[in-house]
């Protein structure tokens, strides 16, 4: 990479190949493309394919095809997360060495049972911004000898961030710079509302939170442009950036494309893909107008 390339703003579009691109993805891709051009910057493409059970080469090929049809260009090579597991393991190991993460052994079913019983008594279990119950303190407070015994036995586990310990360690308020469609300016991060987030699963070397901050740093990303649904998660990302000594990008969280019922578009709900719209006779310019660009 030349000195002039390092000095340019760097944007990235980072889809997961677990379904077809829909209009919400088109808005994000086109915004990244347009903002990179306006800033005389670079646009990178990252394929977030950590979930090897749902991500397929066929969906990836479709993503590349539809982006090309939309007129979105990107630099080569494409970064695929599945080719960079060692980097995520190294970041996780650094946090383990500092005692900032712990092995969590409770299954989803066990957590659900506890939450259900607790709320059946008329009490409210705390939940994260996505509405998921926060993880119980059981494994965080588990005695070290018992924890080591369970690890030695090979019991399946995830690795979770000890949120209280992490916040105590940095001992400062966190902020990020926001230029998006919601609030803008210096935004106070609130990672504590997420509780002890997962950083690595038993079936994957990294979670979204960990891999995205590692990738953005390694790729030199200076501007993160993504949907408003990820606005709350930025609090966790800022915390991880500080803990791992990673640079801080500027964030731009854009409006979401909603359906007639006011629900954001989703692959899992079978919302119309870009390929289907293209096959119906629409042009790239038509898609731009549909997403309000």
N, C-alpha and C positions, 0 to 999 in steps of 0.2 A: 504494500500500500504506500502510495506516495505521500509526501507532506501535505500537498494540496487536498488530497482525498481525506486525510485525517482531520483537516480543518473544516470540512464541509459538514452541515447538519446531516444526521443519519436517521431515517425513518424506517419502520419495518411493518410489514403486514404478516400476521402469524396465525393462519387458520389451522384447524385440526382436521385431518382427512378421515373423519368418521361420518361423513354425510356430504350432500351436495351443498354448494354455496347458494345462499338465498339473498334476498334484497338487502338484508341487514349487513351481510358480509360485503356485498357490492358497495354499499355506502362507505364502509370502513376502508376497503381497498382503494376506492376512488379518492377519498379524502386524503389518505396517505400519499397517493400518487400526486394529487394536485398540490398538497402542501409541500411535498419534497421539491416539486418543480418551482413553486413560488419562492422557495428558500434557496434555490440552486443547490439542492442537497442530493443525497443518495437515498434510494429505496431498496431495502433488502426484503427477501421473502424467507420466512421461517416456517417449516412444517412441524407443527407441534403434535408429534405422533408417539408420545410416551405410552399411551394406552394401546398396546399392541393387540388387544382383543377386539377393539372396535375400529381401529384405523386400518385402512387397506390401501394397496398401491392403486387400485381402481379409483378410489375417491381422490387420491392425490393427483392422478392423471387428469381427473375431471376439474380439479381446482386450477391446475396449470392451464388447461384448455380454456376455461371460462375467463380467467384473468387476462389471457392473451386476447380473447375476443372483446373484452371490455376496454382494451387499450392500455392496460396496466403493465408497464415494464418493470423489471427488477434486475438487480445485479446478480451475476453468477459468482460462486456457486450458491445453490439453495442450501440452507442449513436445516438438517433434519435432526430433531432431538434424539431419535433412536440411535444416532451415530455418535452421541456425545454423553453417554451414561457415565463415563469416568469423571467428567467435570462435575456432574451433580453429586456423585459419591464423594468427591474430594471436598466439596462445600459442606455436605452433611457431616463428614468426618471432622472437619474443623469445628463445627458447632458441638459435636459429641465430645471432643477433646476438652472443650471449655465448660462442659457440664450444662449446656444450654438446651439440650434436648433429652428426651427420655423415651425408653421403649414402652409402648402402650399395647396392652394385651386384650383389652375388652373388645368383643365383637360388636358389630352394629346391633345385632339382636339383643345382646346383653345391655347395651346402652339404652336401647328403646324400652326394654323391660323396666329399667330403673326409672326412666323419665315418666313412663306411663303410671307406674306405682306412685311416684312422687306427686304427679299432677292429679291423680285420683283422690288424693287427700285434700284437694282444693288449693294447692300451692302451685306457683308458676316457676317452671324450670327456665333458666336464662337461655336465650337463643342468639345466634349470630345474625348479621344483616341479611343472610339468605334464608333465615327461619329455621336453621338446623340447630338442634339442642347442643349447647356447649358440652364438651367432653368432661366427664366426672373427674374428680381429683384423685381417684383411687390409685392410678398408676404413678402419678406425679409424687404421691406421698408414700409409695410402697417402699419398704425397707430395702437397702442396697443388697443385702445378702439374698433376700427373696427374689429380687429382680435378677441378679446374676444367675441364680439357680434356674429361673424360668428361661433365661436366654440360653444357658448351657443345654437345657433339655430340648431346645429347638422349637419352642412354642412360637407360633406365628404372632407377629407383632408389626405395628407401624412405629415410626419415630415422630414424636410430637414436640413442638417448641414449648419450652417452659416459659409461658408468657410473662409471668410475674418476675421470674429471675432475669429474663432478658431486659425487661423495662427497668428493673432495679440496677442492672449493670450499666446501661447507657445513661440513666439518671438525667435525662433532658427531654424537653418537648420536641416532637418531630413535626416537620412541615414538608409539603411539597408544592412546587409551582404548577398551577393549573391555568390553562387557557381555553377550556372547553365550553360546552353549551350550558352547563349548570353553573355552579359557583366558579369564580375565577380569582386569581391572585394567590396569596400564600395560604394554603389550606392546612389546618391542624390535623395531624394524623391521630387516629384513635385505634391502634391495633388491639387494645385490650378487649374491645367488643367482640373479637373473634375467638377469644379463649385460646386454648392450646392447639393451634392449627397443626394439621398433618404436614410433614415435610418429606416423608418417604413412606411408601406402602410396602406391604409384604410381597406384592406382585409387580412392583415398579420401583426403580431407584430414586424417584423424585416425585414430588407433587407439582401442581401448576405453580404454586407460590414460589417454590425454590428454583425450579427450572427457569422461570421467566426472568427472575432477577439475574441469575447466572448468565443466561443467554444475552440479555440486553447489555450486560457489562462486557462480555467477551466479544460481542459484535460491535461495540462502540456506539450503541444506539443513544442518540441525544434527545429524540422526540418520540414519545409513545402516544400514538393516536389510536383510541379504541372506544368501545361503547360505554355509555353511562352505567350499564349494569356492573361494570368492573370498577367503578369509582370507589366503593367502600374497600375493595381489596387492596387498593393502593396504600392504605395504612400499613398492612402487613408487609408489602413490598418495601416501603421506606424503612421499616424496622430491620428487615433482613439485609438491606443495602448497608445500613450502619453497622450491623453486627459482623458482616463479611468484608467491610471496607471497600464497598463497591461504589462507583459514581452514581449520581442522581440525575436521571433524565428530566426533561420538562414533560408534563402530562397534558393531554388534550382528550377529554372524554366527551364524545359526541352523542347527539340525540339517537334514540333507537327508532327503528322502523316497526310499527305496531300493526296488528291485523284489525279487522273491523270490531273485534271485541275488546280492543285495547291491550291485547297480549303481545309481548315481543315475539318476533319470529323465531322458530326453533326447528332444527333438523329433526329432532326426536318426535315433533308433532306433525311431521310430514308437510311442512309448508313448502310451497312451490319453489323449486330450485331455479337457478339462473339458466341451466341447460334446458329446462322445460319452457321457460319464457323465450329463449332464443329459438327453440324449435317451433314455437307458435308464430314466428315471423317478426318478433321484436328485434330492434337493432341496439347497439351499444348506447346510442344517443337516447333511445327510448328508455333504457334502464336509468340513465342519468336523470332524466325528467321524473321518472317514477320515484327516485330517492330524493328528489328535491335539489339536484345540483344543476 
